[in-house]
Amino acid sequence: MTALTLAGELDCTSRVARASAAKPKPKKRRVWGHDNGGRFQTHGKSSVATVRGTRWLTEDTCTGTRVRVAQGAVSVKPAGKRAVLIRAGHSLFTRHRR
């Protein structure tokens, strides 16, 4: 199994604080994946997506992790919960635990 983990800091400061900064930082980190028969997982802060021959997006924001499926199906396991199968055209948003 090949695991891809989203890395880097998210800028979750308020808009007022961000407006005074010289260069705004991105509020998201994301990775698109495309697979045909391999064994891959993408890890966000609050969920893990396991690929099933598909095209998908894993995206972290300040409030949670979204897994969006463009083609095929992805098994998504939110932190501390059971896995859910997400099919093409659908997505699953998992809020970050505090």
BAROFI-105739 format. One record per residue: residue number from 1; x negated, y negated, z negated of N, C-alpha, C, O, CB in turn. Coordinates in nm, 2 decimals. Each point is the difference from the previous one (the first is absolute). Glycine has a CB too. Example, Ala and Ser with C-alpha at 12.3 -4.5 7.8 and 13.67 -1.06 7.14 Angstrom:
2
n->1	nc1->-1.32	nc2->0.57	nc3->-0.78	cac1->0.09	cac2->-0.12	cac3->0.00	cc1->-0.09	cc2->-0.12	cc3->0.00	oc1->-0.10	oc2->0.00	oc3->-0.07	cbc1->0.29	cbc2->0.12	cbc3->-0.05
n->2	nc1->-0.15	nc2->-0.23	nc3->0.19	cac1->-0.09	cac2->-0.11	cac3->0.00	cc1->0.08	cc2->-0.11	cc3->-0.08	oc1->-0.05	oc2->-0.11	oc3->-0.01	cbc1->-0.07	cbc2->0.17	cbc3->0.23
//
This chain:
98
n->1	nc1->-0.09	nc2->0.12	nc3->0.00	cac1->0.09	cac2->-0.12	cac3->0.00	cc1->-0.09	cc2->-0.12	cc3->0.00	oc1->-0.09	oc2->-0.01	oc3->-0.08	cbc1->0.28	cbc2->0.13	cbc3->-0.04
n->2	nc1->-0.16	nc2->-0.22	nc3->0.21	cac1->-0.07	cac2->-0.12	cac3->0.01	cc1->0.08	cc2->-0.11	cc3->-0.07	oc1->0.12	oc2->-0.02	oc3->0.04	cbc1->-0.24	cbc2->0.09	cbc3->0.17
n->3	nc1->0.07	nc2->-0.14	nc3->-0.31	cac1->0.08	cac2->-0.10	cac3->-0.07	cc1->-0.06	cc2->-0.14	cc3->0.03	oc1->-0.12	oc2->-0.02	oc3->-0.01	cbc1->0.17	cbc2->0.19	cbc3->-0.17
n->4	nc1->0.04	nc2->-0.26	nc3->0.22	cac1->-0.03	cac2->-0.14	cac3->0.03	cc1->0.06	cc2->-0.08	cc3->-0.11	oc1->0.12	oc2->0.00	oc3->-0.02	cbc1->-0.14	cbc2->0.03	cbc3->0.27
n->5	nc1->-0.06	nc2->-0.11	nc3->-0.33	cac1->0.05	cac2->-0.08	cac3->-0.11	cc1->-0.01	cc2->-0.15	cc3->0.04	oc1->-0.11	oc2->-0.04	oc3->0.04	cbc1->0.05	cbc2->0.22	cbc3->-0.21
n->6	nc1->0.17	nc2->-0.25	nc3->0.15	cac1->-0.01	cac2->-0.15	cac3->0.02	cc1->-0.08	cc2->-0.06	cc3->-0.10	oc1->0.02	oc2->0.03	oc3->-0.12	cbc1->0.21	cbc2->-0.03	cbc3->0.23
n->7	nc1->-0.33	nc2->-0.08	nc3->-0.07	cac1->-0.09	cac2->-0.06	cac3->-0.10	cc1->0.00	cc2->-0.15	cc3->0.01	oc1->0.06	oc2->-0.06	oc3->0.10	cbc1->-0.20	cbc2->0.27	cbc3->-0.09
n->8	nc1->0.08	nc2->-0.28	nc3->-0.10	cac1->-0.01	cac2->-0.14	cac3->0.00	cc1->0.10	cc2->-0.06	cc3->-0.09	oc1->0.10	oc2->0.06	oc3->-0.04	cbc1->-0.18	cbc2->-0.06	cbc3->0.28
n->9	nc1->0.06	nc2->-0.13	nc3->-0.28	cac1->0.09	cac2->-0.06	cac3->-0.09	cc1->0.12	cc2->-0.06	cc3->0.07	oc1->-0.02	oc2->-0.05	oc3->0.12	cbc1->-0.18	cbc2->0.00	cbc3->-0.27
n->10	nc1->0.31	nc2->0.05	nc3->0.09	cac1->0.12	cac2->-0.08	cac3->0.05	cc1->0.00	cc2->-0.13	cc3->-0.07	oc1->-0.02	oc2->-0.01	oc3->-0.12	cbc1->0.15	cbc2->0.23	cbc3->0.16
n->11	nc1->-0.10	nc2->-0.33	nc3->0.04	cac1->0.02	cac2->-0.13	cac3->-0.06	cc1->0.14	cc2->-0.02	cc3->-0.05	oc1->0.09	oc2->-0.03	oc3->0.08	cbc1->-0.28	cbc2->-0.06	cbc3->0.07
n->12	nc1->0.22	nc2->0.11	nc3->-0.27	cac1->0.13	cac2->-0.01	cac3->-0.06	cc1->0.02	cc2->-0.12	cc3->-0.08	oc1->0.08	oc2->0.00	oc3->-0.09	cbc1->-0.07	cbc2->0.25	cbc3->0.09
n->13	nc1->-0.09	nc2->-0.35	nc3->0.02	cac1->0.02	cac2->-0.13	cac3->-0.07	cc1->0.12	cc2->-0.07	cc3->0.05	oc1->0.05	oc2->0.03	oc3->0.11	cbc1->-0.30	cbc2->-0.05	cbc3->-0.15
n->14	nc1->0.29	nc2->-0.08	nc3->-0.03	cac1->0.12	cac2->-0.08	cac3->0.05	cc1->-0.03	cc2->-0.08	cc3->0.12	oc1->-0.12	oc2->-0.03	oc3->0.03	cbc1->0.20	cbc2->0.02	cbc3->-0.27
n->15	nc1->0.02	nc2->-0.04	nc3->0.31	cac1->-0.02	cac2->-0.08	cac3->0.12	cc1->-0.07	cc2->-0.13	cc3->-0.03	oc1->-0.08	oc2->-0.05	oc3->0.07	cbc1->0.29	cbc2->0.15	cbc3->0.03
n->16	nc1->-0.17	nc2->-0.16	nc3->-0.22	cac1->-0.06	cac2->-0.13	cac3->-0.04	cc1->-0.15	cc2->0.02	cc3->-0.01	oc1->-0.08	oc2->-0.08	oc3->0.04	cbc1->0.29	cbc2->0.01	cbc3->-0.16
n->17	nc1->-0.25	nc2->0.17	nc3->0.05	cac1->-0.15	cac2->0.03	cac3->-0.02	cc1->-0.07	cc2->0.03	cc3->0.13	oc1->-0.11	oc2->-0.05	oc3->0.02	cbc1->0.16	cbc2->0.13	cbc3->-0.25
n->18	nc1->0.02	nc2->-0.01	nc3->0.32	cac1->-0.06	cac2->0.04	cac3->0.12	cc1->-0.01	cc2->-0.13	cc3->0.10	oc1->-0.09	oc2->0.00	oc3->0.08	cbc1->0.19	cbc2->0.23	cbc3->-0.11
n->19	nc1->0.00	nc2->-0.32	nc3->0.02	cac1->0.00	cac2->-0.12	cac3->0.08	cc1->-0.13	cc2->-0.09	cc3->-0.02	oc1->-0.04	oc2->-0.06	oc3->0.09	cbc1->0.29	cbc2->0.07	cbc3->-0.09
n->20	nc1->-0.30	nc2->0.00	nc3->-0.12	cac1->-0.11	cac2->-0.09	cac3->-0.03	cc1->-0.14	cc2->0.07	cc3->0.04	oc1->-0.10	oc2->-0.07	oc3->0.00	cbc1->0.23	cbc2->-0.02	cbc3->-0.19
n->21	nc1->-0.12	nc2->0.22	nc3->0.22	cac1->-0.12	cac2->0.06	cac3->0.05	cc1->-0.04	cc2->-0.04	cc3->0.14	oc1->0.09	oc2->-0.03	oc3->0.08	cbc1->-0.04	cbc2->0.23	cbc3->-0.23
n->22	nc1->-0.18	nc2->-0.19	nc3->0.19	cac1->-0.04	cac2->-0.05	cac3->0.13	cc1->0.05	cc2->0.10	cc3->0.11	oc1->0.04	oc2->-0.04	oc3->0.10	cbc1->-0.24	cbc2->-0.07	cbc3->-0.21
n->23	nc1->0.19	nc2->0.24	nc3->0.08	cac1->0.04	cac2->0.10	cac3->0.10	cc1->0.10	cc2->0.10	cc3->-0.06	oc1->-0.04	oc2->0.07	oc3->-0.10	cbc1->-0.18	cbc2->-0.10	cbc3->0.22
n->24	nc1->0.34	nc2->0.03	nc3->-0.08	cac1->0.09	cac2->0.10	cac3->-0.06	cc1->-0.04	cc2->0.14	cc3->0.03	oc1->-0.05	oc2->0.04	oc3->0.11	cbc1->0.23	cbc2->-0.20	cbc3->-0.08
n->25	nc1->-0.16	nc2->0.25	nc3->-0.13	cac1->-0.04	cac2->0.14	cac3->0.01	cc1->0.12	cc2->0.08	cc3->0.04	oc1->0.12	oc2->-0.04	oc3->-0.03	cbc1->-0.30	cbc2->0.01	cbc3->-0.15
n->26	nc1->0.16	nc2->0.14	nc3->0.24	cac1->0.12	cac2->0.08	cac3->0.04	cc1->0.07	cc2->0.06	cc3->-0.12	oc1->-0.07	oc2->0.03	oc3->-0.10	cbc1->-0.05	cbc2->0.03	cbc3->0.32
n->27	nc1->0.25	nc2->-0.05	nc3->-0.21	cac1->0.08	cac2->0.06	cac3->-0.11	cc1->0.03	cc2->0.14	cc3->0.02	oc1->0.07	oc2->0.07	oc3->-0.08	cbc1->0.03	cbc2->-0.29	cbc3->0.05
n->28	nc1->-0.15	nc2->0.28	nc3->0.14	cac1->0.03	cac2->0.14	cac3->0.03	cc1->-0.12	cc2->0.07	cc3->0.04	oc1->-0.10	oc2->-0.06	oc3->0.05	cbc1->0.33	cbc2->0.00	cbc3->0.03
n->29	nc1->-0.23	nc2->0.19	nc3->-0.09	cac1->-0.11	cac2->0.09	cac3->0.06	cc1->0.08	cc2->0.11	cc3->0.06	oc1->0.09	oc2->0.06	oc3->-0.06	cbc1->-0.27	cbc2->-0.13	cbc3->-0.11
n->30	nc1->0.14	nc2->0.11	nc3->0.29	cac1->0.07	cac2->0.10	cac3->0.07	cc1->-0.09	cc2->0.08	cc3->0.09	oc1->-0.11	oc2->-0.04	oc3->0.04	cbc1->0.31	cbc2->-0.10	cbc3->-0.04
n->31	nc1->-0.15	nc2->0.26	nc3->0.04	cac1->-0.06	cac2->0.09	cac3->0.09	cc1->0.10	cc2->0.07	cc3->0.08	oc1->0.09	oc2->0.06	oc3->-0.05	cbc1->-0.29	cbc2->-0.03	cbc3->-0.10
n->32	nc1->0.18	nc2->-0.03	nc3->0.29	cac1->0.09	cac2->0.08	cac3->0.09	cc1->-0.07	cc2->0.13	cc3->0.02	oc1->-0.13	oc2->0.00	oc3->0.01	cbc1->0.22	cbc2->-0.21	cbc3->0.10
n->33	nc1->-0.02	nc2->0.32	nc3->-0.11	cac1->-0.06	cac2->0.13	cac3->0.03	cc1->0.07	cc2->0.07	cc3->0.11	oc1->0.12	oc2->-0.02	oc3->0.02	cbc1->-0.19	cbc2->0.03	cbc3->-0.25
n->34	nc1->0.00	nc2->0.07	nc3->0.31	cac1->0.06	cac2->0.08	cac3->0.10	cc1->-0.07	cc2->0.13	cc3->0.00	oc1->-0.12	oc2->0.01	oc3->0.00	cbc1->0.17	cbc2->-0.21	cbc3->0.15
n->35	nc1->0.03	nc2->0.31	nc3->-0.16	cac1->-0.05	cac2->0.13	cac3->-0.01	cc1->0.08	cc2->0.10	cc3->0.08	oc1->0.12	oc2->-0.02	oc3->0.02	cbc1->-0.20	cbc2->-0.04	cbc3->-0.25
n->36	nc1->0.01	nc2->0.17	nc3->0.28	cac1->0.07	cac2->0.10	cac3->0.07	cc1->-0.06	cc2->0.14	cc3->-0.05	oc1->-0.08	oc2->0.06	oc3->0.07	cbc1->0.12	cbc2->-0.21	cbc3->0.13
n->37	nc1->0.01	nc2->0.19	nc3->-0.31	cac1->-0.04	cac2->0.14	cac3->-0.05	cc1->-0.11	cc2->0.00	cc3->-0.10	oc1->-0.03	oc2->0.11	oc3->-0.06	cbc1->0.10	cbc2->-0.03	cbc3->0.27
n->38	nc1->-0.13	nc2->-0.20	nc3->-0.25	cac1->-0.10	cac2->0.00	cac3->-0.10	cc1->0.06	cc2->0.00	cc3->-0.14	oc1->0.12	oc2->0.01	oc3->-0.02	cbc1->-0.27	cbc2->-0.13	cbc3->0.18
n->39	nc1->0.07	nc2->0.10	nc3->-0.26	cac1->0.04	cac2->0.00	cac3->-0.14	cc1->-0.05	cc2->-0.13	cc3->-0.06	oc1->-0.11	oc2->-0.01	oc3->-0.04	cbc1->0.12	cbc2->0.26	cbc3->0.02
n->40	nc1->0.08	nc2->-0.35	nc3->0.02	cac1->-0.04	cac2->-0.14	cac3->-0.05	cc1->0.10	cc2->-0.04	cc3->-0.11	oc1->0.11	oc2->0.03	oc3->0.00	cbc1->-0.22	cbc2->-0.09	cbc3->0.22
n->41	nc1->0.06	nc2->-0.03	nc3->-0.31	cac1->0.08	cac2->-0.07	cac3->-0.10	cc1->-0.05	cc2->-0.14	cc3->-0.01	oc1->-0.12	oc2->-0.03	oc3->0.02	cbc1->0.15	cbc2->0.24	cbc3->-0.15
n->42	nc1->0.07	nc2->-0.30	nc3->0.11	cac1->-0.04	cac2->-0.14	cac3->-0.03	cc1->0.05	cc2->-0.03	cc3->-0.14	oc1->0.11	oc2->0.03	oc3->-0.03	cbc1->-0.10	cbc2->-0.10	cbc3->0.28
n->43	nc1->-0.10	nc2->0.00	nc3->-0.32	cac1->0.03	cac2->-0.03	cac3->-0.14	cc1->0.02	cc2->-0.15	cc3->-0.02	oc1->-0.10	oc2->-0.07	oc3->0.03	cbc1->-0.03	cbc2->0.28	cbc3->-0.11
n->44	nc1->0.25	nc2->-0.25	nc3->0.04	cac1->0.02	cac2->-0.14	cac3->-0.04	cc1->-0.01	cc2->0.00	cc3->-0.16	oc1->-0.03	oc2->0.10	oc3->-0.06	cbc1->0.18	cbc2->-0.15	cbc3->0.27
n->45	nc1->-0.12	nc2->-0.07	nc3->-0.26	cac1->0.00	cac2->-0.01	cac3->-0.15	cc1->0.11	cc2->0.08	cc3->-0.07	oc1->-0.03	oc2->0.05	oc3->-0.11	cbc1->-0.07	cbc2->-0.28	cbc3->0.14
n->46	nc1->0.21	nc2->0.24	nc3->0.03	cac1->0.11	cac2->0.07	cac3->-0.07	cc1->0.06	cc2->0.12	cc3->0.08	oc1->0.11	oc2->0.05	oc3->-0.04	cbc1->-0.06	cbc2->-0.27	cbc3->-0.06
n->47	nc1->-0.11	nc2->0.26	nc3->0.21	cac1->0.05	cac2->0.12	cac3->0.06	cc1->-0.11	cc2->0.06	cc3->0.10	oc1->-0.10	oc2->-0.07	oc3->0.03	cbc1->0.34	cbc2->-0.02	cbc3->-0.05
n->48	nc1->-0.22	nc2->0.22	nc3->0.05	cac1->-0.09	cac2->0.07	cac3->0.09	cc1->0.09	cc2->0.05	cc3->0.12	oc1->0.10	oc2->0.06	oc3->-0.02	cbc1->-0.26	cbc2->0.01	cbc3->-0.17
n->49	nc1->0.11	nc2->-0.09	nc3->0.31	cac1->0.07	cac2->0.05	cac3->0.12	cc1->-0.08	cc2->0.12	cc3->0.06	oc1->-0.12	oc2->-0.02	oc3->0.03	cbc1->0.22	cbc2->-0.21	cbc3->0.01
n->50	nc1->-0.04	nc2->0.34	nc3->-0.01	cac1->-0.06	cac2->0.12	cac3->0.06	cc1->0.06	cc2->0.01	cc3->0.14	oc1->0.12	oc2->0.01	oc3->0.02	cbc1->-0.16	cbc2->0.11	cbc3->-0.25
n->51	nc1->-0.05	nc2->-0.11	nc3->0.33	cac1->0.04	cac2->-0.01	cac3->0.14	cc1->0.05	cc2->0.14	cc3->0.05	oc1->-0.05	oc2->0.10	oc3->-0.05	cbc1->-0.12	cbc2->-0.28	cbc3->0.08
n->52	nc1->0.26	nc2->0.17	nc3->0.06	cac1->0.06	cac2->0.12	cac3->0.06	cc1->0.01	cc2->-0.02	cc3->0.15	oc1->0.11	oc2->0.00	oc3->0.05	cbc1->0.01	cbc2->0.06	cbc3->-0.26
n->53	nc1->-0.24	nc2->-0.08	nc3->0.28	cac1->0.00	cac2->-0.02	cac3->0.14	cc1->0.08	cc2->-0.12	cc3->0.04	oc1->0.11	oc2->0.01	oc3->0.06	cbc1->-0.14	cbc2->0.23	cbc3->-0.02
n->54	nc1->-0.02	nc2->-0.36	nc3->-0.07	cac1->0.08	cac2->-0.12	cac3->0.01	cc1->-0.08	cc2->-0.13	cc3->0.02	oc1->-0.12	oc2->0.01	oc3->0.00	cbc1->0.29	cbc2->0.11	cbc3->-0.14
n->55	nc1->-0.10	nc2->-0.23	nc3->0.14	cac1->-0.06	cac2->-0.13	cac3->0.00	cc1->0.07	cc2->-0.08	cc3->-0.11	oc1->0.13	oc2->-0.01	oc3->-0.01	cbc1->-0.18	cbc2->0.01	cbc3->0.26
n->56	nc1->-0.03	nc2->-0.06	nc3->-0.34	cac1->0.06	cac2->-0.06	cac3->-0.12	cc1->-0.08	cc2->-0.12	cc3->-0.05	oc1->-0.12	oc2->-0.01	oc3->0.04	cbc1->0.21	cbc2->0.24	cbc3->-0.11
n->57	nc1->-0.04	nc2->-0.31	nc3->-0.02	cac1->-0.06	cac2->-0.11	cac3->-0.06	cc1->0.01	cc2->0.01	cc3->-0.15	oc1->0.11	oc2->0.03	oc3->-0.05	cbc1->-0.06	cbc2->-0.18	cbc3->0.25
n->58	nc1->-0.16	nc2->0.13	nc3->-0.27	cac1->0.00	cac2->-0.01	cac3->-0.15	cc1->-0.05	cc2->-0.14	cc3->-0.03	oc1->-0.10	oc2->-0.05	oc3->0.05	cbc1->0.05	cbc2->0.30	cbc3->-0.08
n->59	nc1->0.13	nc2->-0.33	nc3->-0.04	cac1->-0.02	cac2->-0.14	cac3->-0.03	cc1->0.02	cc2->-0.03	cc3->-0.15	oc1->0.10	oc2->0.03	oc3->-0.05	cbc1->-0.03	cbc2->-0.09	cbc3->0.29
n->60	nc1->-0.17	nc2->0.00	nc3->-0.30	cac1->0.01	cac2->-0.04	cac3->-0.14	cc1->0.02	cc2->-0.15	cc3->0.00	oc1->-0.06	oc2->-0.08	oc3->0.08	cbc1->-0.09	cbc2->0.26	cbc3->-0.16
n->61	nc1->0.24	nc2->-0.22	nc3->-0.01	cac1->0.03	cac2->-0.15	cac3->-0.02	cc1->-0.01	cc2->-0.02	cc3->-0.16	oc1->-0.03	oc2->0.10	oc3->-0.07	cbc1->0.18	cbc2->-0.12	cbc3->0.28
n->62	nc1->-0.13	nc2->-0.10	nc3->-0.25	cac1->-0.01	cac2->-0.03	cac3->-0.14	cc1->0.11	cc2->0.07	cc3->-0.08	oc1->-0.01	oc2->0.03	oc3->-0.12	cbc1->-0.09	cbc2->-0.24	cbc3->0.17
n->63	nc1->0.21	nc2->0.25	nc3->0.01	cac1->0.11	cac2->0.06	cac3->-0.07	cc1->0.01	cc2->0.15	cc3->0.02	oc1->0.07	oc2->0.07	oc3->-0.09	cbc1->0.05	cbc2->-0.28	cbc3->0.12
n->64	nc1->-0.18	nc2->0.27	nc3->0.07	cac1->0.01	cac2->0.15	cac3->0.01	cc1->-0.07	cc2->0.04	cc3->0.13	oc1->-0.07	oc2->-0.07	oc3->0.07	cbc1->0.28	cbc2->0.07	cbc3->-0.20
n->65	nc1->-0.18	nc2->0.13	nc3->0.16	cac1->-0.06	cac2->0.07	cac3->0.12	cc1->0.12	cc2->0.04	cc3->0.09	oc1->0.09	oc2->0.06	oc3->-0.04	cbc1->-0.30	cbc2->0.02	cbc3->-0.09
n->66	nc1->0.20	nc2->-0.11	nc3->0.26	cac1->0.09	cac2->0.04	cac3->0.10	cc1->-0.06	cc2->0.09	cc3->0.10	oc1->-0.11	oc2->-0.02	oc3->0.05	cbc1->0.24	cbc2->-0.20	cbc3->-0.07
n->67	nc1->-0.06	nc2->0.34	nc3->0.04	cac1->-0.04	cac2->0.09	cac3->0.11	cc1->0.10	cc2->0.00	cc3->0.11	oc1->0.12	oc2->0.03	oc3->-0.03	cbc1->-0.24	cbc2->0.12	cbc3->-0.14
n->68	nc1->0.08	nc2->-0.19	nc3->0.29	cac1->0.10	cac2->-0.01	cac3->0.11	cc1->-0.04	cc2->0.10	cc3->0.11	oc1->-0.12	oc2->0.01	oc3->0.03	cbc1->0.16	cbc2->-0.26	cbc3->-0.08
n->69	nc1->0.05	nc2->0.32	nc3->0.10	cac1->-0.02	cac2->0.11	cac3->0.09	cc1->0.04	cc2->-0.04	cc3->0.14	oc1->0.12	oc2->-0.04	oc3->0.02	cbc1->-0.10	cbc2->0.21	cbc3->-0.20
n->70	nc1->-0.11	nc2->-0.17	nc3->0.28	cac1->0.04	cac2->-0.04	cac3->0.14	cc1->0.03	cc2->0.12	cc3->0.08	oc1->0.09	oc2->-0.01	oc3->0.09	cbc1->-0.24	cbc2->-0.19	cbc3->-0.11
n->71	nc1->0.09	nc2->0.31	nc3->-0.01	cac1->0.02	cac2->0.13	cac3->0.08	cc1->-0.02	cc2->0.12	cc3->-0.09	oc1->-0.10	oc2->0.00	oc3->-0.07	cbc1->0.03	cbc2->-0.12	cbc3->0.29
n->72	nc1->0.15	nc2->0.22	nc3->-0.21	cac1->-0.02	cac2->0.12	cac3->-0.08	cc1->0.06	cc2->-0.01	cc3->-0.14	oc1->0.10	oc2->-0.06	oc3->-0.02	cbc1->-0.30	cbc2->0.10	cbc3->0.15
n->73	nc1->0.13	nc2->0.01	nc3->-0.23	cac1->0.04	cac2->0.00	cac3->-0.14	cc1->-0.12	cc2->0.00	cc3->-0.09	oc1->-0.11	oc2->0.05	oc3->0.03	cbc1->0.32	cbc2->0.07	cbc3->0.03
n->74	nc1->-0.19	nc2->-0.19	nc3->-0.18	cac1->-0.11	cac2->-0.01	cac3->-0.10	cc1->0.06	cc2->0.04	cc3->-0.13	oc1->0.11	oc2->-0.04	oc3->-0.04	cbc1->-0.22	cbc2->-0.15	cbc3->0.17
n->75	nc1->0.04	nc2->0.27	nc3->-0.21	cac1->0.04	cac2->0.03	cac3->-0.13	cc1->-0.06	cc2->-0.10	cc3->-0.10	oc1->-0.13	oc2->-0.02	oc3->0.00	cbc1->0.14	cbc2->0.27	cbc3->0.06
n->76	nc1->0.07	nc2->-0.33	nc3->-0.13	cac1->-0.04	cac2->-0.10	cac3->-0.09	cc1->0.02	cc2->0.04	cc3->-0.14	oc1->0.11	oc2->0.04	oc3->-0.04	cbc1->-0.06	cbc2->-0.22	cbc3->0.21
n->77	nc1->-0.16	nc2->0.16	nc3->-0.25	cac1->0.01	cac2->0.04	cac3->-0.15	cc1->-0.02	cc2->-0.13	cc3->-0.08	oc1->-0.12	oc2->-0.03	oc3->-0.02	cbc1->0.04	cbc2->0.27	cbc3->0.07
n->78	nc1->0.19	nc2->-0.30	nc3->-0.10	cac1->-0.02	cac2->-0.12	cac3->-0.08	cc1->-0.06	cc2->0.05	cc3->-0.14	oc1->0.01	oc2->0.11	oc3->-0.04	cbc1->0.19	cbc2->-0.23	cbc3->0.15
n->79	nc1->-0.28	nc2->0.03	nc3->-0.17	cac1->-0.07	cac2->0.03	cac3->-0.12	cc1->0.10	cc2->0.05	cc3->-0.11	oc1->0.10	oc2->-0.07	oc3->-0.03	cbc1->-0.27	cbc2->-0.10	cbc3->0.08
n->80	nc1->0.14	nc2->0.29	nc3->-0.10	cac1->0.09	cac2->0.06	cac3->-0.10	cc1->0.13	cc2->0.06	cc3->0.04	oc1->0.08	oc2->0.03	oc3->-0.08	cbc1->-0.19	cbc2->-0.19	cbc3->-0.06
n->81	nc1->0.13	nc2->0.17	nc3->0.27	cac1->0.13	cac2->0.05	cac3->0.05	cc1->-0.02	cc2->0.11	cc3->0.10	oc1->-0.12	oc2->0.03	oc3->0.04	cbc1->0.22	cbc2->-0.25	cbc3->-0.07
n->82	nc1->0.00	nc2->0.29	nc3->0.08	cac1->0.00	cac2->0.10	cac3->0.10	cc1->-0.02	cc2->-0.06	cc3->0.14	oc1->0.03	oc2->-0.11	oc3->0.02	cbc1->0.11	cbc2->0.26	cbc3->-0.17
n->83	nc1->-0.20	nc2->-0.07	nc3->0.24	cac1->-0.02	cac2->-0.04	cac3->0.14	cc1->0.13	cc2->-0.01	cc3->0.07	oc1->0.10	oc2->0.08	oc3->-0.03	cbc1->-0.32	cbc2->0.03	cbc3->0.03
n->84	nc1->0.23	nc2->-0.21	nc3->0.09	cac1->0.12	cac2->-0.02	cac3->0.08	cc1->-0.05	cc2->0.00	cc3->0.15	oc1->-0.10	oc2->-0.05	oc3->0.03	cbc1->0.22	cbc2->-0.09	cbc3->-0.21
n->85	nc1->-0.04	nc2->0.21	nc3->0.27	cac1->-0.03	cac2->0.00	cac3->0.14	cc1->0.06	cc2->-0.12	cc3->0.07	oc1->0.12	oc2->-0.02	oc3->0.00	cbc1->-0.13	cbc2->0.27	cbc3->0.00
n->86	nc1->-0.07	nc2->-0.33	nc3->0.06	cac1->0.04	cac2->-0.12	cac3->0.08	cc1->-0.01	cc2->0.02	cc3->0.14	oc1->-0.11	oc2->0.04	oc3->0.05	cbc1->0.05	cbc2->-0.19	cbc3->-0.24
n->87	nc1->0.16	nc2->0.14	nc3->0.27	cac1->0.00	cac2->0.02	cac3->0.14	cc1->-0.01	cc2->-0.13	cc3->0.08	oc1->0.01	oc2->-0.11	oc3->-0.05	cbc1->0.13	cbc2->0.32	cbc3->0.02
n->88	nc1->-0.17	nc2->-0.19	nc3->0.16	cac1->-0.02	cac2->-0.12	cac3->0.09	cc1->0.11	cc2->-0.10	cc3->-0.01	oc1->0.12	oc2->0.04	oc3->0.00	cbc1->-0.25	cbc2->0.11	cbc3->0.16
n->89	nc1->0.09	nc2->-0.28	nc3->-0.16	cac1->0.10	cac2->-0.10	cac3->-0.01	cc1->0.04	cc2->-0.04	cc3->-0.14	oc1->0.08	oc2->-0.09	oc3->-0.02	cbc1->0.01	cbc2->0.17	cbc3->0.24
n->90	nc1->-0.14	nc2->-0.01	nc3->-0.32	cac1->0.03	cac2->-0.03	cac3->-0.14	cc1->-0.13	cc2->-0.04	cc3->-0.07	oc1->-0.11	oc2->0.02	oc3->0.04	cbc1->0.31	cbc2->0.14	cbc3->-0.03
n->91	nc1->-0.17	nc2->-0.21	nc3->-0.13	cac1->-0.12	cac2->-0.04	cac3->-0.09	cc1->0.04	cc2->0.03	cc3->-0.14	oc1->0.12	oc2->0.01	oc3->-0.04	cbc1->-0.20	cbc2->-0.18	cbc3->0.20
n->92	nc1->-0.02	nc2->0.17	nc3->-0.25	cac1->0.02	cac2->0.01	cac3->-0.14	cc1->-0.08	cc2->-0.10	cc3->-0.08	oc1->-0.12	oc2->-0.01	oc3->0.03	cbc1->0.17	cbc2->0.26	cbc3->0.00
n->93	nc1->0.01	nc2->-0.33	nc3->-0.11	cac1->-0.07	cac2->-0.10	cac3->-0.08	cc1->-0.01	cc2->0.05	cc3->-0.15	oc1->0.11	oc2->0.03	oc3->-0.05	cbc1->-0.04	cbc2->-0.22	cbc3->0.21
n->94	nc1->-0.19	nc2->0.19	nc3->-0.21	cac1->-0.01	cac2->0.04	cac3->-0.14	cc1->-0.06	cc2->-0.11	cc3->-0.08	oc1->-0.11	oc2->-0.05	oc3->0.03	cbc1->0.07	cbc2->0.29	cbc3->0.04
n->95	nc1->0.11	nc2->-0.29	nc3->-0.17	cac1->-0.05	cac2->-0.11	cac3->-0.09	cc1->-0.12	cc2->0.05	cc3->-0.08	oc1->-0.01	oc2->0.11	oc3->-0.04	cbc1->0.24	cbc2->-0.21	cbc3->0.03
n->96	nc1->-0.32	nc2->0.00	nc3->-0.01	cac1->-0.12	cac2->0.03	cac3->-0.09	cc1->0.05	cc2->0.02	cc3->-0.14	oc1->0.09	oc2->-0.07	oc3->-0.05	cbc1->-0.25	cbc2->-0.06	cbc3->0.20
n->97	nc1->0.10	nc2->0.23	nc3->-0.22	cac1->0.03	cac2->0.02	cac3->-0.14	cc1->-0.08	cc2->-0.11	cc3->-0.08	oc1->-0.11	oc2->-0.04	oc3->0.04	cbc1->0.15	cbc2->0.29	cbc3->-0.01
n->98	nc1->0.02	nc2->-0.29	nc3->-0.14	cac1->-0.07	cac2->-0.10	cac3->-0.08	cc1->-0.06	cc2->0.06	cc3->-0.12	oc1->-0.06	oc2->-0.07	oc3->-0.08	cbc1->0.22	cbc2->-0.10	cbc3->0.15
//
